[in-house]
């Protein structure tokens, strides 16, 4: 399942949200996937416990996090959620705040890697110092804006 298709099927986009902390920000995305039946409730708990144990391994670039855990930790089917925040959140011990969260639930390691590559492709920006263009995600006001952004990125 590709990124756009998953976002549509799971109705899993929340834009310009407020979260008091990083745990709440992650919960916004996992709640969407849980509601659609793509993950079990324990998937959220597994993400949080992994971050508390290993640190914020989910931060891919400044401003961008990809909450995820292992397939056997509560994934029902491969799926994605996108959450953007009005006010960024800080992870413990991190200087860079996060305002874009792509939650990934990969049903196996191949699909997990495919998902990671697709998110990277959508956000890729060679002009940017970080190689990632979060402004184009944060500029999206509606789910349709997100779909157009994904189409433009993947179809050039």
N, C-alpha and C positions, 0 to 999 in steps of 0.2 A: 504494500500500500504506500502510495506516495504522500508527501507532506500536504499538498492542497486537498487531495481526496480525503485524507484523514481528518483534516480540520473541518471540512464540510460535513462528512458523515457523523462525526462525533460532536458537532456543534461546539467546538472547543477553542474559541477565541474570546478573550476578554481584553479590551483595550482601555487604557487610561484608568487603571484601577488604583486603589489605595491599599497598602499593606503596612501594618505597624512594624513588621520585622521580616527577616528572610524566611522564617518558617511559615508565616502567613502568606507570603508571596508564592512559595512553593505549593501551599495548600490550594490556592486559587486554581492552579493548573491541574493538580491531581483530582480535585473535586469534579472538574469538568469530565475528566476521563473515567472517573468512578461512576458518575451519573450515566454515562453512555454505555457502561458495561465493559469498557476496554481494560480496566484494571480492578484489582481487589483493593479494599481499604488499606490493607497492610503494605501496599506499595509505597504509600506516603511515609509510613512509619519507617520502612527500610531506607528510604532516601535520607530522612532526617538522622537516623542512627548512624548511617555511613558518613555523613558530613560531620557529625559530632566526633566520630572516631578518627576520620582521615583528614579533616579539614575540608574546605570548599573546593573539592576536586571538580565540581560541576561548572566552575567559572572557566569559560572557553576563551574569552577576550574581555578587555575592559568594558563593563556595562552589560555583558552577555553571560547568562548562565543557562545550562542545559540540565535541569534536574532529571536524574535517572537512577535506576538501580538495576540489578541483574534480572534477566527474564524470569527466573524461577522465584523471584521475590514478589510476585503478585500480578504479573502481566497476563491478561487474558488474550489480547490480540494487539498487534503492532499498532501504535497510535501516537499522535502528537497533540499537544496543546500549546497555544501561544498566549502569553500574558505580558502586557506592557503596563508599566507603573508610572503614575503621575510624579510621584516622589520616589527616587531610587532607594533601595535598601542596602545595608552593609552586612556582609557576612563577618563573623567573628574573626578578628585578626587581619582583615583585608582593608586596604586603603581605598580601593576602587569600588564605588557603589555599582549596583546592578539595577537596570531598569527594563531589560528585556529577558524574559524566561521562556525558552522552548522546552516544554516537558516532553521527554521521549520515553515511550514504553515499547521496547523491542522484544518481540516474542522469541527471538533467538539471536545469537551473536551476529549472524549475517545481516539480519534486518536492522539490528542495532547500528551496525557500521554504515549500512545504506542510509539510515535516517540521519546519522551524524554528517555524512557526506552531502546529503541534500540540503540540510540546514546551512552548512558551510558554503555551499554553492549559491544559495539564495542571498546570503549576507556578504559574499565575497566582494571586496572593493580594493583593487590594487592601488588606487589613489590614496587611500587612507593609511595613516601610520600603522594602525593595528591590523590592517587588511580586512576590516569588518565595517560595514556601513549600517550602524544602528539607527541613524537618522531616518532612513527610508522606512524602517519598521515603525519607529515612533511617530512618524508623520501620518500613518494610517489611522483613519477615523472610524472606518467601518470594516466589517469582515470582507466586503467586496473589494475594498482598497487592498487588503492583505492578499486576496486571490490574484489581483492584477499584478501586485508587486512580485509574487511568486512566479506567475507566468512570464513576466518580463525578464526575471533573473534566469529562469531555466530555458527560455526560448530565445533569449538574446534579442 
